[in-house]
């Protein structure tokens, strides 16, 4: 899956009106810095990655679209050659330390994210399985093409984050600490809303009942 993006200059026009003397390169970096921060805090932006296991190989490196970094793995699904599907539960970091290194290769039952951008399966796969992963991502600060999907709802909040950063820079013609604090509060409100939406699975309103699993079916052991 490819993450849709937009040109950054189309997103910073409103910011430029407020900090007129700010160099364009500083504007762009501030915007991407705060968009990245929003994505890191909310875990809202995700990408689906497909790959395959290698027999007797437990560790794998994730590759996502250029201009993005991996922040974590939200879900992992395995499919065998017969089409049987299994969703693996994640492991807490403490659980990984308790994995038995002498476990015989078999059908993996768990996975664990390894910072940054890798993950490990347990036990080690004994065969080739198709993998589908939901990966949490964030744009790189140096990117010139921000992802467009978060901006549909949260463009004003991300602009506020960029302004809070720019207006708090000391000794500049546009420095305004009071306004910076106000924009920072708006940005944090946008973070809270984005985090809540991601936790609800992007559904509107509170979740009353347990949601459906990522996939249905499973291996019979």
C-alpha positions as CSV (number, residue, x, y, z in Angstrom):
1,X,0.0,0.0,0.0
2,X,1.3,3.5,-0.9
3,X,0.6,6.4,1.5
4,X,-0.9,9.3,-0.4
5,X,1.1,12.6,0.0
6,X,0.8,16.3,-0.9
7,X,3.3,19.0,-1.6
8,X,4.3,20.7,1.6
9,X,4.1,24.3,0.1
10,X,0.4,23.9,-0.2
11,X,0.1,23.2,3.5
12,X,2.2,26.0,4.9
13,X,0.5,29.0,3.3
14,X,-1.5,29.8,6.4
15,X,1.6,29.6,8.6
16,X,3.5,31.9,6.2
17,X,0.8,34.6,6.7
18,X,1.6,34.7,10.5
19,X,5.4,34.4,10.5
20,X,6.1,36.4,7.3
21,X,9.8,36.8,7.9
22,X,10.5,33.2,8.5
23,X,12.7,31.5,5.9
24,X,10.8,28.9,3.8
25,X,13.2,26.1,4.8
26,X,12.4,26.8,8.5
27,X,8.7,26.8,7.8
28,X,8.9,23.5,6.0
29,X,11.0,21.9,8.7
30,X,8.7,23.1,11.5
31,X,5.7,21.8,9.8
32,X,7.2,18.3,9.2
33,X,8.6,18.2,12.7
34,X,5.2,18.7,14.3
35,X,3.4,16.4,11.8
36,X,5.9,13.7,12.7
37,X,5.4,14.5,16.4
38,X,1.6,14.2,16.0
39,X,2.0,10.8,14.2
40,X,4.4,9.5,16.9
41,X,2.1,10.5,19.7
42,X,-1.2,9.4,18.2
43,X,-0.1,6.2,16.2
44,X,-2.8,7.3,13.8
45,X,-0.9,6.9,10.5
46,X,-0.6,3.2,9.4
47,X,0.5,1.3,6.4
48,X,-0.2,-2.3,5.4
49,X,3.0,-4.3,4.5
50,X,3.1,-7.7,2.9
51,X,6.0,-10.1,3.0
52,X,6.9,-13.8,3.5
53,X,8.7,-15.6,6.3
54,X,11.9,-17.6,5.6
55,X,12.2,-21.0,7.1
56,X,14.5,-21.1,10.2
57,X,14.7,-17.3,10.3
58,X,13.2,-15.5,13.3
59,X,14.0,-11.8,12.6
60,X,12.8,-9.5,9.8
61,X,13.3,-5.9,8.8
62,X,10.3,-3.8,7.7
63,X,10.4,-1.7,4.6
64,X,7.8,1.1,4.1
65,X,7.3,3.9,1.6
66,X,10.3,6.3,1.0
67,X,10.1,9.3,3.3
68,X,8.5,7.4,6.2
69,X,9.9,5.7,9.3
70,X,8.5,2.7,11.1
71,X,7.3,3.4,14.7
72,X,5.8,0.0,15.6
73,X,3.6,-2.9,14.5
74,X,-0.1,-2.8,15.2
75,X,-1.1,-6.3,14.0
76,X,0.5,-9.3,12.2
77,X,-1.3,-12.0,10.3
78,X,0.1,-15.2,8.9
79,X,-1.3,-17.3,6.0
80,X,0.0,-20.8,5.1
81,X,0.1,-22.3,1.6
82,X,-3.3,-23.9,2.2
83,X,-4.9,-20.5,2.9
84,X,-5.3,-21.0,6.6
85,X,-5.1,-17.7,8.5
86,X,-3.7,-16.8,11.9
87,X,-3.4,-13.5,13.7
88,X,-0.5,-13.4,16.1
89,X,-0.8,-11.7,19.4
90,X,1.9,-9.1,20.2
91,X,4.4,-9.8,23.0
92,X,5.4,-7.3,25.7
93,X,9.2,-6.6,25.8
94,X,9.5,-8.6,29.0
95,X,8.0,-11.6,27.2
96,X,10.7,-11.6,24.5
97,X,13.4,-12.0,27.1
98,X,11.5,-15.2,28.3
99,X,11.3,-16.8,24.9
100,X,13.1,-20.1,24.8
101,X,16.1,-19.8,22.4
102,X,16.1,-23.6,22.0
103,X,12.5,-23.8,20.9
104,X,12.1,-26.1,17.9
105,X,11.1,-24.2,14.7
106,X,7.4,-24.4,14.2
107,X,4.3,-22.3,13.4
108,X,4.9,-18.9,15.0
109,X,2.6,-18.1,17.8
110,X,3.7,-14.5,18.8
111,X,5.6,-11.6,17.4
112,X,7.5,-8.7,19.0
113,X,8.5,-5.3,17.6
114,X,12.3,-4.6,17.8
115,X,13.1,-0.8,17.7
116,X,13.4,0.5,15.2
117,X,11.9,-1.1,12.1
118,X,12.3,-4.8,12.8
119,X,10.3,-7.6,14.4
120,X,10.8,-11.2,15.6
121,X,8.6,-14.3,15.4
122,X,8.3,-17.0,18.0
123,X,8.9,-19.8,17.6
124,X,11.2,-19.5,14.6
125,X,9.1,-20.2,11.4
126,X,9.6,-23.8,10.2
127,X,8.2,-23.0,6.7
128,X,7.3,-20.2,4.4
129,X,4.2,-18.2,5.4
130,X,2.7,-15.1,3.9
131,X,2.7,-12.2,6.2
132,X,0.4,-9.1,6.4
133,X,1.4,-6.4,8.9
134,X,-0.3,-3.2,9.9
135,X,2.6,-0.9,10.6
136,X,2.6,2.4,12.5
137,X,4.6,5.0,10.6
138,X,5.5,8.7,10.7
139,X,6.9,11.0,8.0
140,X,10.6,11.8,8.1
141,X,11.3,15.3,9.2
142,X,13.3,16.1,6.1
143,X,10.5,14.9,3.7
144,X,8.9,17.5,1.4
145,X,5.7,15.5,0.9
146,X,3.5,15.1,4.0
147,X,0.9,12.4,4.1
148,X,-2.5,13.7,3.0
149,X,-4.8,11.5,5.1
150,X,-4.2,13.0,8.5
151,X,-4.7,16.5,7.1
152,X,-8.3,15.9,6.2
153,X,-9.3,16.2,9.9
154,X,-6.2,17.5,11.6
155,X,-4.6,20.1,9.3
156,X,-5.5,23.0,11.6
157,X,-4.0,21.2,14.7
158,X,-0.8,20.4,12.8
159,X,-0.5,24.0,11.6
160,X,-1.0,25.0,15.2
161,X,1.9,22.7,16.2
162,X,4.2,24.3,13.6
163,X,3.2,27.8,14.8
164,X,3.8,26.9,18.5
165,X,7.3,25.7,17.5
166,X,8.1,28.7,15.3
167,X,6.8,31.4,17.6
168,X,8.7,30.0,20.6
169,X,12.1,30.3,18.8
170,X,13.9,33.1,20.8
171,X,15.3,36.2,19.3
172,X,13.4,36.2,16.0
173,X,11.2,39.0,14.5
174,X,8.2,36.7,14.8
175,X,8.8,35.4,18.3
176,X,5.6,35.5,20.4
177,X,5.8,33.2,23.5
178,X,2.2,33.9,24.5
179,X,0.8,33.0,21.1
180,X,3.1,30.0,21.0
181,X,1.5,28.6,24.2
182,X,-2.0,29.0,22.8
183,X,-1.0,27.2,19.6
184,X,0.7,24.5,21.7
185,X,-2.6,23.8,23.6
186,X,-4.5,23.5,20.3
187,X,-1.8,21.1,19.0
188,X,-2.1,18.9,22.1
189,X,-5.9,18.9,21.8
190,X,-5.4,17.6,18.2
191,X,-3.0,14.9,19.5
192,X,-5.6,13.8,22.1
193,X,-8.4,13.6,19.4
194,X,-6.1,11.7,17.0
195,X,-5.0,9.3,19.6
196,X,-8.6,8.6,20.7
197,X,-9.7,8.1,17.1
198,X,-6.9,5.6,16.5
199,X,-7.7,3.7,19.6
200,X,-11.4,3.5,18.5
201,X,-10.2,2.0,15.2
202,X,-11.1,5.3,13.4
203,X,-14.8,4.9,14.3
204,X,-16.9,7.9,15.4
205,X,-18.0,8.0,19.1
206,X,-17.2,5.7,22.0
207,X,-16.8,2.0,21.4
208,X,-19.3,0.0,23.5
209,X,-18.8,-3.5,22.3
210,X,-15.5,-5.3,21.5
211,X,-14.6,-4.8,17.9
212,X,-14.1,-7.6,15.3
213,X,-10.7,-9.1,15.2
214,X,-8.2,-8.1,12.5
215,X,-8.9,-11.3,10.6
216,X,-11.2,-14.4,11.1
217,X,-10.2,-18.0,11.2
218,X,-7.0,-19.6,12.4
219,X,-4.8,-22.6,12.5
220,X,-5.9,-25.6,14.5
221,X,-3.1,-26.9,16.6
